[in-house]
Amino acid sequence: MKSKLRILALVVAFALTLSIGATGGVVLDRFALVAYAQPSPASSNTPNFSLIQDAWNTINREYVDRAAVQSQPLTYGAISGMVNALGDTGHSTFLTPQMLKQENNFTQGEFEGVGLEVQTKDGHVVIIAPIDGSPAQHAGLRAGEMILKVNGADISGLPLDQVVQRILGPAGTTVTLTILDPQTGQSTDYTLTRAKIALQNVTWQRVPGTTIADVRIAAFSQGVSQELQKALAEIKQQGLTGIVLDLRNDPGGLLDEAVNTDSQFLKSGNVLLEKDAQGKITPVGVETGRPVTDLPMVVLVNNGTASASEIVAGALQDAHRATLIGETTFGTGTVLNQFGLPDGSALLLATEEWLTPNGRVIWHKGITPDQVVALPAGVAPVTPDMEQSMTAAQVQASGDQQLLDAINTLVPLHANATRGADSLRVPANVSP
């Protein structure tokens, strides 16, 4: 069954360990059955099932570590290998039943685990983003860092599903990850306690000392556009004059939620273009009938901004509706369809490529912001939850240069030239 659900780069929520049923070998056995029942010459479009069976028989007969010869992990490894050979590493993927459950839980807004979004890239397991409020975020893990070891065991070269298996575990238990910072070349051990995580998809707060709303979307799970609509109504009611839309470390989510989000900032036009395998391009327009805010905007992005959040950012940039500030985004550019397999596992396959409304390719390239601003090393992004207990002076001293530049972009340079310790620039009048 095919279901066009997601545009999210692979979500691995590293969650509750589940037992695996005795269905290992189902797919591999079916390969053998089809090969004998429907023999056909090998070609570029016809798998050589006999070769697959020969490889399985040789491994099963000759491999010295007999405990390692188990049908299920070998079957899953074979499927993962086929998907990885497509070259869409980290996006098109094979999901075990446990991983599929966590994928579905993510779209519903809660799961158990350490709260990391990861993918394989150039042979390494790379962090896409830590989830807001997760053990990983509290520990200070950052997008772009690499996982080298799990509980002291080297994971180099392991398929992603096997890495996930090593990190899986119930809430309340611990796992130690050895993390490499590619910028410094230093590795650090982090011991994380797995937890039940309820995603707060949309949070917002008036930036202390300003009339600007800091709106954060942590993920595009189900219902996020409705939460955003409520937040924007509250912002309007309070008479605020500008919006910082924070999409940093937002790994994406549901396509419909991305379209409905952009539709609250764009009165007309397209949100994205979908390009199918035959090269046909279909525009996806904004949804009408929703309230649309005309407040001036800045969108914050970084290399943890992926998939659905890139769609939102790209459409706003193409329409000149918002200024993008931060770092180049992750570069997810394909629409995934889910194909269920008989044992409860699934394939997530890229069946369409998406482009920005102006036809820009994002796949493997990302979106370059209008103002490139790197977050200083060791500085964590300021979030609306943090701003609730901060003063204007503390925001100014936070080191979050991306947020500070967003504030100064929204506030005319001539406004409130003299600032006290308890205020940032406060606009007397802000124009779009």
Secondary structure, DSSP 8 states (H G I E B T S, - for coil): -EEEEE--S------------S-TTHHHHHHHHHHHHS----BTTB--HHHHHHHHHHHHHH-S-GGG--HHHHHHHHHHHHHHTTT-TTTSEEE-HHHHHHHHHHHHTEEEES-EEEEEETTEEEEEEE-TTSHHHHHT--TT-EEEEETTEE-TT--HHHHHHHH---TT-EEEEEEEETTTTEEEEEEEE-EEEE---EEEEE-TTSSEEEEEE--B-TTHHHHHHHHHHHHHHTT--EEEEE-TT---BBHHHHHHHHTTT-SSSEEEEEEETT--EEEEE--SSS------EEEEE-TT--THHHHHHHHHHHTT-SEEEES------EEEEEEE-TTS-EEEEEEEEEE-TT--B-TTT----SEE----TT-----HHHHTT--HHHHHTS--HHHHHHHHHHS-TTTT-S--TT-----SS---
